[in-house]
Amino acid sequence: MGESLNELYLKYVPILIDRIYEGTSGEEILEPMRFITPRTNLNLVQQLTTLIDSMLPEPSDNVP
């Protein structure tokens, strides 16, 4: 499962961060996104980890 998460992270997160802050999306250059409320890098990391945590199954007591 860890390898899958790492692959997905490498595939999507850098692209999305570039889109949010720089306005780049592959070859296309767009206007960076504007936030209604100010966001910090730490806040974005917290949101990402909360999202991932909500999607992962609960650990089982039977797993060593």
Beta strands, then each sheet from edge to edge (+ up, - down):
strand 1: 24-25
strand 2: 28-29
sheet 1: 1+ 2-
end
